[in-house]
Amino acid sequence: MSSSYAEAQLHLAQATSRAVADVLTGLGVTVEVGKPALAPRGSNPLEILPMPGVMSKVAYIGGVAGGNVIATSVAGANVIAAAMGAGNDLAATELSDIAQSAFSEAANQMLASASAATAAVLGRGVEVDPPETTVLESIPDVNDVATPHVTRVSLTVAGETCLFVQLVPQSFVMRVSAALEESETFVFDDDDLDGPMLDSGWVHETPLRLDAELGSARLTADEVLGLRDGAVVVLDRAVDDPVELYVNGTPYGAGRLLLDGDEWAVMIEEILPQGDQLESEANETVNDDRVLDSVEESIEVDTEGSG
Amino acid sequence: MARVLVVDDALFMRKVVSDAVAAGGHEVVGEAANGLEAVDRFKELRPDVTTLDITMPEKDGLTALREIIALDPGARVVMCSALGQESKVLEAMKAGAKYFVVKPFEESRLIAAVNKAIG
């Protein structure tokens, strides 16, 4: 496997495992996220899962192979179920029906969040089947011949082992890999990788996008659906209020709108304290925007399941 | 007080939603565990409000929603979905759902949605 394919998988695994951990943290559970690892071909990514265990998995749909798996011990599932409010016994050595259902619901939220993170990395929507939850007496083989790329992230949930496994389709790996190769500056925070590292010199040449926001309005979905040609939406700013400035979506300052000939212009009135923000934005630009641009360009040569 | 049909494939979520509906002073007249059951139970019970999960086996919530609205264009349906499915909001609202609650939700939010649905 090329190092760029490995980097692509680890990049995806890192983004999605953080999304999974965010859901657990939101439930009030203590979570430690391990480093993503590639599962060697032929190995079982769940081999370290304590038994008895519980597993929820979703499969991608729409002609895409692969999917995601969340698995933990029964003790771990009881912790997560209790955090959901199932009222189950934390000391139980088995899962009650309500605890299994509560764990399944939590896994549903984690897997949905992982799918959203995957879609964000790929720059396109990702659809999955409804998750299936299974109580395990022995370690299952989740490998799939159609998805040779497998990553695993170990999360420690209130002291219990929880594994997040991704069966990554070839098309996803190609998209992310092509994108990372196009970017000469991708940085992965794993010292074991030989990926191209950050050279601070080029950062100052990185194009950034500056947006000036005139104002905004909050509408309900009903109101949005009711908008028609000619409708007027009142924004939350007076005509003489300053406009807010954003660099790559991050608040950067404020200014006044001017007319420069036939074009709008902004006279800067305030720059917010930034520190190393600009350099940070430059890194984000390379790691996200360029990646996704090149991903889109690679779609035409992407062959599903070719690997 | 509204008569409410609770639809979710997860036993735990049916309990959570049913408890919230009851806490809001409404009556849970039935439950269903998938879209197929949901449409059948809707025909049978004609509830004032239906709470409907999106991701379910057999028949998903959006398909069930469209069939329920076809049966009764005035049906009041509150959609419940997981994180990451917010993109389904407009699709559900266009199909005729009255309100949308994203899981995990506070009990008060679901009660408020049911109350607004019966308006």
Chai-1 contact restraints between the chains, C-beta under 6 A:
chainA,res_idxA,chainB,res_idxB,connection_type,confidence,min_distance_angstrom,max_distance_angstrom,comment,restraint_id
A,A86,B,F12,contact,1.0,0.0,6.0,A-B,restraint_1
A,I98,B,F12,contact,1.0,0.0,6.0,A-B,restraint_2
A,S101,B,A10,contact,1.0,0.0,6.0,A-B,restraint_3
A,S101,B,L11,contact,1.0,0.0,6.0,A-B,restraint_4
A,S101,B,F12,contact,1.0,0.0,6.0,A-B,restraint_5
A,A102,B,F12,contact,1.0,0.0,6.0,A-B,restraint_6
A,S104,B,A10,contact,1.0,0.0,6.0,A-B,restraint_7
A,E105,B,A10,contact,1.0,0.0,6.0,A-B,restraint_8
A,E105,B,F12,contact,1.0,0.0,6.0,A-B,restraint_9
A,E105,B,M13,contact,1.0,0.0,6.0,A-B,restraint_10
A,N108,B,A82,contact,1.0,0.0,6.0,A-B,restraint_11
A,Q109,B,A82,contact,1.0,0.0,6.0,A-B,restraint_12
A,Q109,B,L83,contact,1.0,0.0,6.0,A-B,restraint_13
A,A112,B,A82,contact,1.0,0.0,6.0,A-B,restraint_14
A,A112,B,L83,contact,1.0,0.0,6.0,A-B,restraint_15
A,A112,B,G84,contact,1.0,0.0,6.0,A-B,restraint_16
A,S113,B,L83,contact,1.0,0.0,6.0,A-B,restraint_17
A,S113,B,G84,contact,1.0,0.0,6.0,A-B,restraint_18
A,S115,B,G84,contact,1.0,0.0,6.0,A-B,restraint_19
A,A116,B,G84,contact,1.0,0.0,6.0,A-B,restraint_20
A,P130,B,T55,contact,1.0,0.0,6.0,A-B,restraint_21
A,P130,B,P57,contact,1.0,0.0,6.0,A-B,restraint_22
A,A221,B,V89,contact,1.0,0.0,6.0,A-B,restraint_23
A,A221,B,M93,contact,1.0,0.0,6.0,A-B,restraint_24
A,L225,B,M93,contact,1.0,0.0,6.0,A-B,restraint_25
